[in-house]
């Protein structure tokens, strides 16, 4: 079992947080299929890694922060293959928070696995970080859910929808509203991958859009006719709301990544983690376990 310590806070790709306990994390990390995945990491000489330390079992230990679902679950799945290659990933937290990227930047952890590149790049520019993308792993397509409706065709004038209020995920939410023919966005938003309600040039359906902190959307979902959130939030919360429509995974720029401090992207330990998570075995695991709520990156 991947090690995790302390009480953690769960975030979506935007960095918004909510409380989560280590006990719940352990339950959710349990993989029902004990079969060791068929992943060949023989091309990576972990003994040449400059990261982490070698433990008493002779395994090189590196540290990471990863969100619970699906990130930590995927790391749990590839753990036997990594250990066979001489590598152990120690999760210092099973969820990210606002300090995770700073900890990656200053070397307190060796990698993080919770966010997509547009978010990380935005944080680089805002904070002066130089974190880089070591590899795209999976897409969590943002989705519209409802406890009131079973189809997008039922959406009416006057309906109220909650959407995340951080720059990248708000764009994603508004974009799928546009794709459904409910609104039209300014053309410039597609090049910047950023939008707010001020970017709406017309409403084809007279809906009211409420911008909320991502962590508040699911707890307050009963206040809205439908709501838009990241699928990892829906998976972690175990919601059974109807899916009205979803972002496409094809050519999606919002793949969740293995993020590392600049200069560590070619370290053998990081290359092995990325290779394991991008393996055919993991792609199959994702497709079978998450039923479209998580999609392997291209």
HELIX and SHEET records of a PDB file:
HELIX    1   1 UNK A   22  UNK A   29  1                                   8    
HELIX    2   2 UNK A   46  UNK A   48  5                                   3    
HELIX    3   3 UNK A   68  UNK A   72  3                                   5    
HELIX    4   4 UNK A   73  UNK A   84  1                                  12    
HELIX    5   5 UNK A  100  UNK A  105  1                                   6    
HELIX    6   6 UNK A  117  UNK A  127  1                                  11    
HELIX    7   7 UNK A  152  UNK A  154  5                                   3    
HELIX    8   8 UNK A  167  UNK A  179  1                                  13    
HELIX    9   9 UNK A  189  UNK A  192  1                                   4    
HELIX   10  10 UNK A  197  UNK A  199  5                                   3    
HELIX   11  11 UNK A  214  UNK A  217  1                                   4    
HELIX   12  12 UNK A  221  UNK A  223  5                                   3    
HELIX   13  13 UNK A  231  UNK A  237  1                                   7    
HELIX   14  14 UNK A  268  UNK A  277  1                                  10    
HELIX   15  15 UNK A  280  UNK A  290  1                                  11    
SHEET    1   A 2 UNK A   8  UNK A  11  0                                        
SHEET    2   A 2 UNK A  17  UNK A  20 -1                                        
SHEET    1   B 3 UNK A  53  UNK A  54  0                                        
SHEET    2   B 3 UNK A  60  UNK A  66 -1                                        
SHEET    3   B 3 UNK A  87  UNK A  93  1                                        
SHEET    1   C 3 UNK A  53  UNK A  54  0                                        
SHEET    2   C 3 UNK A  60  UNK A  66 -1                                        
SHEET    3   C 3 UNK A 111  UNK A 113  1                                        
SHEET    1   D 3 UNK A 255  UNK A 261  0                                        
SHEET    2   D 3 UNK A 131  UNK A 139 -1                                        
SHEET    3   D 3 UNK A 295  UNK A 296 -1                                        
SHEET    1   E 5 UNK A 208  UNK A 212  0                                        
SHEET    2   E 5 UNK A 160  UNK A 164  1                                        
SHEET    3   E 5 UNK A 226  UNK A 229  1                                        
SHEET    4   E 5 UNK A 143  UNK A 146 -1                                        
SHEET    5   E 5 UNK A 242  UNK A 246 -1                                        
SHEET    1   F 2 UNK A 183  UNK A 185  0                                        
SHEET    2   F 2 UNK A 200  UNK A 203 -1                                        
END                                                                             
